[in-house]
Amino acid sequence: MLPRWPLPLIMGAMRILFLTPQLPYPPHQGTALRNFGLVRGVAEAGHDVWLLAFQEPGQPDPADTPLADLCARVQTVPAPPPRGKRTRLCDLALSGAADMARRLDSAAFAGALAEVLSGAPFDVIHVEGIEMAAYMPALRQAQPKAAVIYDAHNAEHDLQRRVYQIDRADPKRWIGAAYSFVQWRRLQRFERAACRQATHVLAVSEADAAALRRLESTAAITVIPNGIDVAAYAQPPAHPVDLGPAALVFSGKMDYRPNVDAVLWFADRILPRVRAQVPEAQFVAVGQKPHPRLARLRGAPGVTLTGWVPQVEPYLHAAAVYVVPLRMGSGTRFKALQAMAAGCALVSTTLGAEGIDATPGRELLLADTADAFAEAVAGLLRRPDRRADLGRAAQALVRRAYDWRAILPRLLDLYPTLTDTPP
């Protein structure tokens, strides 16, 4: 049984439908973390929450998760198999569609959605992430009076723009750069259409909101940052791990292009500089499905790829320094919030800390070149007192500003402004 979040109960309960690209439980990765936090908070505030989600292989039966108690109805549809390279290349050459617009194309989901929409009226419908935006026209047609919220987990076109700018500098990555260039332009059109079809748009950071406004200046956009349950990360883990006295930890899905680039950049360009000053330093990349591009790091001095782990918390608490060497991406990084909630001393690129209202030098350190990043990390490894100060300040910041208990009232206050339901 989950401990209840102390959120204010609303007076005018609404029926709210969430459409999610995966069952948002367990909340171990970014998308699921945000979606579960929203579903849980909205349900615990007293709204009548329905959930229609894709279910990936290996995900639990919804009846065996807290979603069964939180939601009035949970329905899942098997996620379609990943689209093969040939199919994606055909789309690239023969259509103008963005790859992400077709990633979750499913007749079964469309049918289930039509059934749900015909069975009950909804006050608000949440479309969680760009992969679900292809279903927005059906919402407008079936329930024109419902407020449709498009929750942009990232400004996806801006993410692809940044990937293109990094990859084009490396001749070995020119094919990837060309792909990102095309997707950047196609995603601009797709995201613009999603914003125009929505009653209201949610962005996870001011930077993402600005990027979306540049696409569609008339869209009504509210920033609802990513949040976490800080208490869950702050407490010492029941089963700690020992990574040594100079562990440098990074976490995330290791088949995600920004994370792959971050691991390679850190291992190739930063870690050798750190180990020249602190020879015992060890880089631990924690996360499932390591991409084939990372295979050459296995067995490299000072580098460990863990693969899938049941929980990330023990690794956060075992880190001497948590590193966020991201050079591409958008949104607010759950990985950074998790590490700060665990009391880690953090070194990040400016982009890696984007969307987090932290003061450099007080809650984290920022560095955007390999030399500067290495100097910041090595300096912290030699200063345990400085690490402790940064960790305490970081934890206080996320508890104050990025705990779901602080964020969810903004969303709950938004609902009555979108419908005729009184607050």
C-alpha positions as CSV (number, residue, x, y, z in Angstrom):
1,M,0.0,0.0,0.0
2,L,1.4,3.4,-1.0
3,P,1.6,6.1,1.7
4,R,-0.9,8.8,0.8
5,W,0.5,12.1,-0.4
6,P,-0.9,15.0,1.7
7,L,-2.6,16.8,-1.2
8,P,-5.6,19.1,-0.8
9,L,-8.8,17.3,-1.8
10,I,-10.7,19.0,-4.6
11,M,-14.4,20.0,-4.4
12,G,-15.6,19.5,-8.0
13,A,-14.4,16.0,-8.9
14,M,-13.9,15.4,-12.6
15,R,-13.6,12.3,-14.8
16,I,-10.1,12.3,-16.3
17,L,-8.7,9.9,-18.9
18,F,-5.0,9.4,-19.2
19,L,-3.5,7.9,-22.4
20,T,0.0,6.7,-21.8
21,P,2.6,5.0,-24.1
22,Q,3.3,2.3,-21.5
23,L,1.8,1.1,-18.2
24,P,3.1,3.7,-15.8
25,Y,4.2,1.1,-13.2
26,P,6.7,0.3,-12.0
27,P,7.9,4.0,-12.2
28,H,11.6,3.3,-12.9
29,Q,12.1,5.3,-16.1
30,G,11.4,8.9,-17.1
31,T,8.1,8.5,-18.9
32,A,6.7,6.1,-16.3
33,L,7.9,8.3,-13.4
34,R,6.1,11.3,-14.7
35,N,2.9,9.5,-15.7
36,F,2.6,7.5,-12.4
37,G,3.2,10.7,-10.4
38,L,0.5,12.5,-12.3
39,V,-2.0,9.6,-12.2
40,R,-1.4,9.0,-8.5
41,G,-1.6,12.7,-7.5
42,V,-4.8,13.4,-9.5
43,A,-6.5,10.3,-8.1
44,E,-5.5,11.0,-4.5
45,A,-6.9,14.5,-4.9
46,G,-10.3,13.0,-5.5
47,H,-10.7,12.9,-9.2
48,D,-12.2,9.9,-11.1
49,V,-9.2,8.7,-13.1
50,W,-9.3,6.3,-16.0
51,L,-6.2,4.9,-17.7
52,L,-5.7,3.5,-21.2
53,A,-2.2,2.4,-21.7
54,F,0.1,0.4,-24.0
55,Q,1.6,-2.6,-22.1
56,E,5.1,-3.7,-23.0
57,P,6.3,-7.3,-22.6
58,G,7.3,-8.1,-19.0
59,Q,5.2,-5.3,-17.5
60,P,3.0,-6.5,-14.6
61,D,-0.8,-7.2,-14.6
62,P,-2.4,-3.8,-13.7
63,A,-4.5,-5.6,-11.1
64,D,-1.3,-6.4,-9.2
65,T,-0.1,-2.7,-9.1
66,P,-1.2,0.4,-7.1
67,L,-2.9,1.5,-10.3
68,A,-5.8,-0.8,-9.6
69,D,-6.6,1.1,-6.4
70,L,-5.9,4.6,-7.8
71,C,-7.9,4.3,-11.0
72,A,-11.6,3.7,-11.6
73,R,-10.7,1.8,-14.7
74,V,-7.4,0.5,-16.2
75,Q,-7.3,-0.9,-19.6
76,T,-4.2,-2.0,-21.6
77,V,-3.4,-2.9,-25.1
78,P,-0.2,-4.8,-26.1
79,A,2.4,-2.4,-27.4
80,P,3.1,-2.9,-31.1
81,P,6.5,-4.5,-31.9
82,P,9.4,-2.2,-32.7
83,R,9.3,-1.0,-36.3
84,G,12.2,-2.5,-38.3
85,K,14.9,-0.6,-40.1
86,R,13.4,-1.3,-43.5
87,T,10.0,0.0,-42.5
88,R,11.5,3.1,-41.0
89,L,13.7,3.7,-44.0
90,C,10.6,3.4,-46.3
91,D,8.8,5.9,-44.2
92,L,11.8,8.2,-44.3
93,A,12.0,8.0,-48.1
94,L,8.4,7.8,-49.1
95,S,6.4,9.8,-46.5
96,G,6.7,13.0,-44.7
97,A,5.8,11.5,-41.3
98,A,7.9,11.8,-38.3
99,D,9.2,8.5,-37.0
100,M,7.7,9.1,-33.5
101,A,4.3,9.7,-35.0
102,R,4.1,6.1,-36.1
103,R,6.0,4.4,-33.3
104,L,2.7,3.4,-31.5
105,D,0.4,3.1,-34.5
106,S,-2.1,0.4,-33.3
107,A,-5.5,-0.5,-34.7
108,A,-6.1,-2.3,-31.4
109,F,-5.4,0.8,-29.3
110,A,-7.6,2.9,-31.7
111,G,-10.4,0.5,-31.2
112,A,-10.0,0.4,-27.4
113,L,-9.9,4.2,-27.3
114,A,-13.1,4.5,-29.4
115,E,-14.8,2.1,-27.0
116,V,-13.7,4.1,-23.9
117,L,-14.8,7.4,-25.5
118,S,-18.2,6.1,-26.4
119,G,-18.8,4.6,-23.0
120,A,-18.3,7.7,-20.7
121,P,-18.0,11.4,-21.0
122,F,-14.7,12.9,-19.8
123,D,-14.0,16.4,-18.5
124,V,-10.2,16.2,-19.2
125,I,-8.2,13.9,-21.4
126,H,-4.4,13.7,-20.9
127,V,-2.3,12.8,-23.9
128,E,1.0,11.8,-22.4
129,G,3.9,12.4,-24.7
130,I,4.4,12.8,-28.4
131,E,4.0,9.1,-29.3
132,M,0.3,9.4,-28.2
133,A,-0.3,12.6,-30.1
134,A,-1.4,10.7,-33.2
135,Y,-4.6,9.8,-31.4
136,M,-5.6,13.4,-30.7
137,P,-7.9,13.8,-33.7
138,A,-10.1,10.9,-32.5
139,L,-10.5,12.7,-29.1
140,R,-11.8,15.8,-30.7
141,Q,-14.2,14.0,-32.9
142,A,-15.6,11.7,-30.2
143,Q,-15.8,14.1,-27.3
144,P,-15.6,17.7,-28.5
145,K,-16.5,19.1,-25.1
146,A,-13.6,17.4,-23.3
147,A,-10.5,19.5,-22.5
148,V,-7.6,17.8,-24.2
149,I,-4.2,18.3,-22.5
150,Y,-1.1,17.5,-24.5
151,D,1.7,16.8,-22.0
152,A,4.9,17.4,-23.9
153,H,7.5,15.3,-22.0
154,N,10.1,16.8,-24.3
155,A,10.3,19.4,-27.0
156,E,11.1,16.6,-29.3
157,H,12.0,18.7,-32.4
158,D,14.5,20.6,-30.3
159,L,16.0,17.3,-29.0
160,Q,16.6,16.1,-32.6
161,R,18.1,19.5,-33.5
162,R,20.6,19.1,-30.7
163,V,21.4,15.5,-31.7
164,Y,22.0,16.7,-35.2
165,Q,24.3,19.4,-34.1
166,I,26.4,17.0,-32.1
167,D,26.5,14.1,-34.6
168,R,27.3,16.2,-37.6
169,A,30.7,17.1,-36.0
170,D,31.8,13.4,-36.1
171,P,32.1,11.9,-39.6
172,K,31.4,8.4,-38.2
173,R,28.0,9.8,-37.1
174,W,26.9,11.5,-40.3
175,I,24.3,9.0,-41.1
176,G,22.7,9.5,-37.7
177,A,23.1,13.3,-38.1
178,A,21.2,13.1,-41.5
179,Y,18.4,11.1,-39.8
180,S,18.1,13.6,-37.0
181,F,18.1,16.5,-39.4
182,V,15.1,15.0,-41.3
183,Q,13.3,14.1,-38.0
184,W,13.9,17.6,-36.6
185,R,12.0,19.2,-39.5
186,R,9.2,16.6,-39.5
187,L,8.8,16.8,-35.7
188,Q,8.4,20.6,-36.0
189,R,5.3,20.0,-38.1
190,F,4.0,17.2,-35.9
191,E,4.5,19.0,-32.6
192,R,2.9,22.1,-34.1
193,A,-0.2,20.1,-35.0
194,A,-0.3,18.5,-31.6
195,C,-0.2,21.9,-29.9
196,R,-2.9,23.3,-32.1
197,Q,-5.2,20.3,-31.4
198,A,-4.9,20.6,-27.7
199,T,-7.0,22.7,-25.3
200,H,-3.9,23.2,-23.2
201,V,-0.2,22.2,-23.4
202,L,2.0,21.1,-20.5
203,A,5.8,21.6,-20.7
204,V,8.3,20.2,-18.2
205,S,10.6,23.3,-18.3
206,E,10.6,26.9,-19.3
207,A,13.1,26.1,-22.0
208,D,10.8,23.5,-23.5
209,A,7.8,25.9,-23.2
210,A,9.8,28.5,-25.1
211,A,10.7,26.0,-27.9
212,L,7.0,24.9,-28.2
213,R,5.9,28.6,-28.3
214,R,8.2,29.2,-31.2
215,L,6.4,26.5,-33.0
216,E,2.9,27.6,-32.1
217,S,2.7,31.0,-30.5
218,T,-1.0,30.8,-29.8
219,A,-0.9,27.6,-27.7
220,A,-1.8,28.0,-24.1
221,I,1.2,26.4,-22.2
222,T,1.8,25.8,-18.5
223,V,5.0,24.5,-17.1
224,I,4.4,21.5,-14.8
225,P,8.0,20.3,-14.0
226,N,9.0,16.7,-13.6
227,G,8.7,15.6,-10.0
228,I,9.7,12.8,-7.8
229,D,8.8,11.4,-4.4
230,V,11.8,12.8,-2.7
231,A,11.4,10.7,0.5
232,A,11.7,7.5,-1.6
233,Y,15.2,8.5,-2.7
234,A,16.4,10.2,0.5
235,Q,16.3,7.2,2.8
236,P,19.3,4.8,2.8
237,P,18.7,1.7,0.7
238,A,17.8,-1.6,2.4
239,H,20.4,-3.4,0.2
240,P,23.3,-1.1,-0.4
241,V,26.1,-1.6,-3.0
242,D,29.8,-0.9,-2.6
243,L,31.3,0.9,-5.6
244,G,34.5,2.0,-3.9
245,P,35.5,5.4,-2.5
246,A,35.6,7.3,-5.8
247,A,32.6,6.1,-7.8
248,L,31.3,8.3,-10.6
249,V,27.7,7.2,-11.4
250,F,25.5,8.0,-14.3
251,S,22.1,6.3,-14.9
252,G,19.4,6.0,-17.5
253,K,18.3,3.8,-20.4
254,M,21.5,2.9,-22.2
255,D,19.9,2.5,-25.7
256,Y,18.7,6.1,-25.7
257,R,20.9,8.3,-28.0
258,P,21.5,11.2,-25.6
259,N,22.6,8.7,-22.9
260,V,24.8,6.7,-25.2
261,D,26.5,9.9,-26.3
262,A,26.9,11.0,-22.7
263,V,28.5,7.7,-21.6
264,L,30.9,7.7,-24.6
265,W,31.9,11.3,-24.1
266,F,32.6,10.8,-20.4
267,A,34.4,7.5,-20.8
268,D,36.6,8.7,-23.7
269,R,37.2,12.3,-23.0
270,I,36.6,13.0,-19.3
271,L,37.4,9.9,-17.3
272,P,41.1,9.6,-18.4
273,R,41.6,13.2,-17.2
274,V,40.0,12.4,-13.9
275,R,42.0,9.2,-13.4
276,A,45.2,11.1,-14.1
277,Q,44.5,13.0,-10.9
278,V,42.5,10.4,-8.9
279,P,43.7,7.0,-10.2
280,E,41.1,5.1,-8.1
281,A,38.1,6.8,-9.8
282,Q,35.6,4.4,-11.3
283,F,32.8,5.3,-13.8
284,V,29.6,3.2,-13.3
285,A,26.9,3.5,-16.0
286,V,23.7,2.2,-14.6
287,G,20.9,1.2,-16.9
288,Q,19.2,-1.4,-19.1
289,K,19.8,-2.4,-22.7
290,P,23.3,-1.0,-23.3
291,H,23.6,0.0,-27.0
292,P,26.0,-1.9,-29.2
293,R,28.0,1.4,-29.5
294,L,28.9,0.9,-25.8
295,A,30.2,-2.6,-26.2
296,R,33.8,-1.4,-26.6
297,L,33.7,0.0,-23.1
298,R,33.3,-3.4,-21.5
299,G,36.6,-4.2,-19.8
300,A,37.9,-0.7,-20.3
301,P,39.9,0.5,-17.3
302,G,37.7,2.2,-14.7
303,V,34.4,1.6,-16.6
304,T,31.5,-0.6,-15.5
305,L,28.2,-1.1,-17.4
306,T,25.8,-2.6,-15.0
307,G,22.9,-3.4,-17.5
308,W,19.5,-3.7,-15.9
309,V,19.3,-3.3,-12.1
310,P,16.2,-3.7,-10.0
311,Q,16.6,-0.3,-8.3
312,V,18.8,2.7,-9.0
313,E,18.7,4.1,-5.4
314,P,21.6,1.9,-4.1
315,Y,23.8,3.1,-6.8
316,L,23.0,6.8,-6.1
317,H,23.8,6.3,-2.4
318,A,27.1,4.6,-3.4
319,A,28.2,7.4,-5.6
320,A,31.0,9.8,-4.6
321,V,29.9,12.1,-7.5
322,Y,26.9,11.8,-9.8
323,V,27.7,12.9,-13.3
324,V,25.3,14.2,-16.0
325,P,27.5,14.6,-19.1
326,L,24.6,15.1,-21.5
327,R,25.3,17.0,-24.7
328,M,21.8,16.5,-26.3
329,G,18.3,16.2,-25.1
330,S,15.5,18.3,-23.7
331,G,13.1,18.4,-20.8
332,T,14.0,18.1,-17.1
333,R,16.2,15.1,-16.3
334,F,14.7,12.7,-13.8
335,K,18.2,11.2,-13.3
336,A,19.4,14.6,-11.9
337,L,16.4,15.0,-9.7
338,Q,16.8,11.4,-8.3
339,A,20.5,12.0,-7.6
340,M,19.9,15.3,-5.9
341,A,17.1,13.7,-3.8
342,A,19.6,11.0,-2.7
343,G,22.0,13.7,-1.5
344,C,24.5,13.2,-4.3
345,A,27.1,15.8,-5.2
346,L,26.3,16.5,-8.9
347,V,28.4,17.7,-11.8
348,S,26.5,18.4,-15.0
349,T,26.6,20.1,-18.3
350,T,24.4,23.1,-18.6
351,L,22.1,21.2,-20.8
352,G,22.0,18.3,-18.4
353,A,20.7,20.5,-15.7
354,E,18.3,22.4,-17.9
355,G,14.9,22.9,-16.3
356,I,16.2,22.6,-12.8
357,D,16.2,25.9,-10.9
358,A,19.6,25.3,-9.2
359,T,22.3,27.7,-8.4
360,P,25.7,26.6,-9.8
361,G,28.2,26.3,-6.9
362,R,25.5,25.8,-4.3
363,E,23.4,22.8,-5.4
364,L,25.6,21.5,-8.2
365,L,28.6,22.2,-10.4
366,L,28.3,23.0,-14.2
367,A,30.9,22.3,-16.8
368,D,30.6,22.1,-20.6
369,T,34.0,21.1,-21.8
370,A,35.9,17.9,-21.1
371,D,38.7,19.7,-19.3
372,A,36.3,21.7,-17.1
373,F,34.1,18.7,-16.3
374,A,37.2,16.6,-15.3
375,E,38.5,19.3,-13.1
376,A,35.1,19.7,-11.3
377,V,34.9,15.9,-10.7
378,A,38.4,15.5,-9.6
379,G,38.1,18.5,-7.3
380,L,35.1,17.0,-5.6
381,L,36.7,13.6,-5.2
382,R,39.5,15.3,-3.2
383,R,36.9,17.3,-1.1
384,P,34.4,15.1,0.8
385,D,33.3,18.2,2.8
386,R,32.4,20.0,-0.4
387,R,30.6,17.0,-1.7
388,A,28.5,16.8,1.5
389,D,27.6,20.5,1.3
390,L,26.5,20.2,-2.4
391,G,24.5,17.1,-1.6
392,R,22.6,18.7,1.3
393,A,21.8,21.8,-0.7
394,A,20.6,19.7,-3.7
395,Q,18.4,17.6,-1.5
396,A,16.8,20.6,0.1
397,L,16.1,22.1,-3.3
398,V,14.3,19.1,-4.8
399,R,12.4,18.6,-1.6
400,R,11.2,22.2,-1.8
401,A,10.6,22.6,-5.5
402,Y,10.5,19.2,-7.2
403,D,8.6,16.9,-4.9
404,W,5.2,15.9,-6.4
405,R,3.5,17.4,-3.3
406,A,4.8,20.8,-4.4
407,I,4.1,20.4,-8.1
408,L,0.7,18.7,-8.3
409,P,-1.3,21.6,-6.9
410,R,-0.4,23.6,-10.1
411,L,-2.1,20.9,-12.3
412,L,-5.1,20.6,-10.0
413,D,-5.6,24.3,-10.0
414,L,-5.4,24.3,-13.8
415,Y,-8.3,21.8,-14.4
416,P,-11.2,24.1,-13.4
417,T,-10.0,26.8,-15.8
418,L,-10.3,24.3,-18.7
419,T,-13.9,23.1,-18.1
420,D,-17.2,24.3,-16.8
421,T,-16.7,22.3,-13.5
422,P,-16.5,24.7,-10.5
423,P,-13.4,24.6,-8.4
